[in-house]
Amino acid sequence: MSVAKNAGPFSGLLVIDLTHVLNGPFGTTMLSDLGARVVKVEPPGGGDDTREYGPFSQGRSLYFDVVNRGKESIVLDLKDKADREIFVTMVRRADVLAENYRPGVMARLGFAYDDLARINRKLVYASSSGFGQTGPLAMAPAYDTIIQAMSGIMSTTGMPDGPPTRVGTSLSDLLGGLYMFSGIASALYAREKSGRGAHVDIAMFDATLAFLEHGVMEYSATGHSLGRIGNRHPFLAPFDVFECADGHVAICCGNDHLFSQLCIALGRPDLLADTRYFDNTSRLENVDSLKKALEDVLRTRCVSHWLGTIQAAGVPVGPLLNVSEAVQHPQTRARNMLIEAGGLKMSGNPIKISGYPDPAVRPAAPALDEHGARLRDEFAPCFSAAAS
């Protein structure tokens, strides 16, 4: 059963999506979820590589489907004269073009920003790559793990006595896509005033570096790198994951009042009189002994008991959930954050905007060249068309 295209704030926009794998498709899927028409242009010979990536469900790649739902697919060989003419016709009508090739690839094809801006001056052209369009590493290939390693985030992730650890998701890829989406939205807003498009240049390296809030703060303040500190906060205590009798809870005390309420809830008001824990600075200096004191109490009862007790005291607390528990949580259902597209379950759209629907069932990702015949007809070259 076909599912109608979603309405959204980007309804009426035409997006040419030349992106592949994860970084770019994640950003263009956000545009699609918010109403844009996204036409995915795939190369001959199999299309986007992720069509062959696992995990698979119902014979479909979830890796591909999750970040390509709601799009149309056409196979074009951008080195072929006839296909290039179709592509140029698409560019004339498009609002946005997104690509995540290595810098220089689009220019060699004759489709750099300056080339296409002469065809369509209103075009917002977004490029997302590992290191951006400038700098000594601009031409270097990159995957998520390389960017995590080079950005500093891997050096700060993990336990103090353990090795540097990759964040448990493709964070740098996703951040690149997120910033690409934000850059496109910003350029479209600016176009409303200027009447002109722009080139949006996004680097996964920049995007990840921008998320190193604590690490950059520490470097700025001391000139030193923040080391691995496990699950605790570098500047607040207690602010960590703690062991209970049957699991773990995260407890976050952002000020002295919350610490006071926690000690009372745990039946340890004596800790408030201990000079080692008098204020946040003291607690940070004695964070290990404080954690031991708190866990000595927490280990005596189960997670559910402590959640109720600590929540009743007004202290921020939450259980440590695995992925299955998180996606089945009532809050996930209430926020419509597990949706269906093409019969497959996947994460929903976190952007909720009043006045627009947030459907629980969305259009599926396209089969390779699924819309090719119709799109070739729609964008058949018209050589009398004037440049925009």
N, C-alpha and C positions, 0 to 999 in steps of 0.2 A: 504494500500500500504506500503510495506516495504521500509525502508530508509537505504541506504548503510552506513556502519560504517565510521566515519570521519577519514581522514588522520590527522596526527599530530606528534609532536616531540616525543611522547611516543608510536608511532606505533610499533607493534612487541612485546611490553611488555605484560606479563600476570599477572594480579592482582587478587588475591583471596580476596574477600571482605566479611569479617565476621562481618562488622559493621552494626548497626541498629539504628533506630530512625533518628536523625538529625546530630549530631556531626560528626561521622565517614563518613556516606554516602555523606555528603557535600564535604568532602575532596576527596573521591574516585570518585565522579562525575567529579571533576576537571581533574582527571587523564583520565577518559573516554572521556571527551570533547576534550582532547588534544591527543587522538588517542589510548590510552591503551585499551586492551581487559580486561574488568572487569567482573569477574564471582562472582555474589552475592550468597553466601552460606547461605541459610535460614533454620531455625529449623522447624521440623514438627509441625503441629498443628496450622497453620495459617501464619507462616513466620514472617517477620518484623511487629512489632506492628503497625507501622504507616500505614499499608495497611487499617486499620480500622479507621484512624483519618480523620476528615474533615479539610478543606472543600472538597466537592466532585463535580466533573464535569463529565458528561457522564458516571456516575457510577464508576468513578475512584477517588482515593484519590490524590488530588494535593499535600498534605503533603508528600506522598510517591513518587509520580511521579517526582516531581521537583528535588529531590536529588538522583534519581535512573535511570534517563534516560540513554539510551544507554548501559545498563548492560544486562548480561545474568543471569538467575535464576535457581538454583538447590536446592532442599530440601535434606539436609543430616542430619542424626542423628549422631552426633559425639560421641555418646556412643555406637553406634551399630557397630559391628565388620566389616561387609561388607562395610558400609558407611565410616568408618574410613580408610579402605584400599583405597577407591576411593579418599578420601581427601589427604592421604599421596602421592598418585600418582600425584595429582594436585600440591602438595607442591614441589615435585621433579622437576617439570617443570616450576614453577612460578618464577617470578622476585620479586614480592611484595606480602606480606600478610598484610592486615590491619584488626585490631580488636579494639573494644571499650567496651569489657566486663569489669566488675570490676576486679581489679588486683587479681590474684590467680585463676581465673576461667580457663584460658587456661592451666595453670600448672596442675591443677587437672585433666584435660582431657589428659594430657601427651603431650600437644602441646605448651609448653612454647618456648621462643626464642631459648634457648640452645638445646632443643629437636629437633626443626626443623632445626637449623643450622647444626646439625650433618647429617641431610638428604640432605640439600642443603646449602652449605656454601656461596653461592652467594645471598641467600634470604635476601631482605630488609623487616624487620618485624616491622610494625608500631603499637604501642599501644596508644590509646587516651582514657583518662578517666577523671573523675572530678578533681582529685588531683594528678595524676601521680602514678608511680610505687613505690615511696619512700615517706618518711615523715610520721608524726603521723596520717595524715588523708587519707593515701593511700587507705584504705579499706572502707572509707565512701562513701555511695551512693550520687549522686549529679545530679541535674537537672539545667538547665540554670538559673533559678531564684535564686537558692541557691548560685551558683557561683557569680552571679551579686551582691547578698547581701553581700557575704563574701569578695569579691575582693576589695571593696571600691568604685566601680563605681556607685553603687546605691546611696550611701551617697552623691555623688557629683552631682546627676542628679535631676532636678526639680527646682522650683522657691524658692527663699530664705525663703519665709513664708509658703512653702508647705512641704509635707512629702517627705522622700526619695522615688525615683521613678525608676522603672525598665526602662531601655532603650527599646524603642518601637519595638524591634526585638529580636530574640534569639541570642543576640550578643556573649555570651560566648560559646554556642554550635558552632556557625559559626566560631569564632576565633580558637577554638580547631581544627575544620576541616581544616581551612586554614593553620595553623601551621603544622598539620599532613601532608598535601600536600607538604608544603615547606621542611619539614624534609625528606620525601620520596625522593623528587627530589634531595636534597643534598646528601643523602646516595647513590642514584643511580650514581651521579656524582663521589663520592668518590670510588665507586666500579669499575669504569672504570680504576682507577689507582691501586687500591689494589687487585682487583679480589675477594674481600670478601664483603658480605652483612653486615648489622648492625641492632641493635635494636633501633628504634626511639621511644622515650618515651615523650608523649605530655600530658600536663595537662590543662584542661579548666581554672583552677585557674591561672596557670602561664600565659596562653595566655591573659587572661583578665587583669591581673596585668601589663603585658608588655604594654598594651594600655593605662594605666593611666598616660599618659605623664605629664599633668599639675599637677595632684595630687601628683605624686612622686616628681616632681620638687619642689613643695611647701613644701613638707615634708623634702626634702633634704636641702632646703635653710633655713627653719625656725623651723623645728621640729614639725610643726603643720599640721593638716589636712585641706585640702581645702574644704570649705563649699559649699552649693548649691548657685549658682549665676545665675540660669536661663539660658538664651541664650547668655549671653555676654561672652567675652573672659576674663580670669582671669588676663592677663598681658598687654592687649592692649585696647585702647579706642579711638574713638568709634568703636566697633566691636560687633554687636548685631543685633537683629531683631527689626524693628521699625514699628509703626503703620502709615498707610496712610489713605486716606479718604475711601477707599473701600477694604482694605486688608493690608498685611504686606510685607515688603522687608527686606532682610538681607543686611547690609552695613558693609564693613570691611576696616578699615583704619589701615594699618600696619605700617605707619610712618607719620611724620609731614607733608610731602609734600601731601600725599593723604588727610589728614585732611584739609589742606588748600584748595585743589581743591574741596572738598565736601562743605565747607562753602561758597565758591564762587558760586558753582552750585545751592545751596539752597538760594542764595541771602542773606546770613548772614556773610559777611566778617568781621563784627564787632566782631564775636566770636574769631577771630584770635588775636585781641588786648586785649581780656579778660585774665588776668593773671591766672585765674582758668584753662584755657585750653592751656596754653603756650606750654607745651610739654606733652609727653605721661604720665609721672609720675603725672603731675598736673591733666591731664584729668582723670586718674584712681582715684585720690583722690576725684574728683568731678563728678564721672560718672553719678550719678542720675540727677543732675541739667543739665548736658550736654545732656542726653537723652531727658529730657523734652524740652529743647530748640530746639533740632532737630525735635522732634515729633510735636511741635507747628507749624512748617513749613510743615512737611510732611503730616499732617492731612488735609491740605488745598487743596491737589490735589490727583488724583487717582494714583494707582500703575503704570499703563502704562506710565503716564506722567513722574513720577520720575525715572522709569527705563531708559527711553530715555535720560533724562537730566543728570542723574548721570553717566550713561555709557559714554555719550559724554565727560564728564569731566575726564574720565580715572580712575574712582574710582570703585573698585570691588563691584558689587551690583547684587542681584538676587531676584526673587519673591519667596514667600512662597507658594509652590505647595502642593496639596494633592497627594495621591498615584495615583489616576486616571490621574491627570494632568501630573505627572512625567512620567508614562509609555507611555503616548500618546505624549510626547514632541518630536519635530523634532530631538533633539539631541539624544534621545533614539533610534529613528529609524535610524539615521545616523550611530550610533555605533553598530547597530544590537543587542541591548540589550533587545529586546522582541522577543523571538523565539517561535517556535512551536515544540512540541514533542508529538507524538501520538494524534494529534488533539487538544492538550491543550496548551494554552499560558503560558509562564513562562520566567523568567529572562534568558538572554543569558550569554555567557562566556566573562568575562571582560578581559581575557588575549588574546591580539591580537598579533600574531607573523607573521612577513613577511614570505612569501613562503608557508604558510599553509592556507587552507580554513577556513572560519568562517561561516558555513552554517546557514541559517535562519530556516531550518527544520532539526531536529535531530531525531535519533531513539527514540522510546518510551521506557518508563520504562517497565520491563518485568512483565508478569503475574506470579503468584507464580508457581515455578517449570516449567516454560514455556519451558526451554531448558534442563530439567532434563534428558530425555531419551537420547538425543544426547550427553550430557556431560558425562553421565555414560558410554556410549560406548567409547567416546574419552579417558576417563581417567580410563578405566578398568585396574585393577592392573596387573602389569607385574612383577612377583616376581623375575625374573632374572635380573631386571634393577639394575645397579650399582649405589651406592650413588654418588651424585654430588661431 
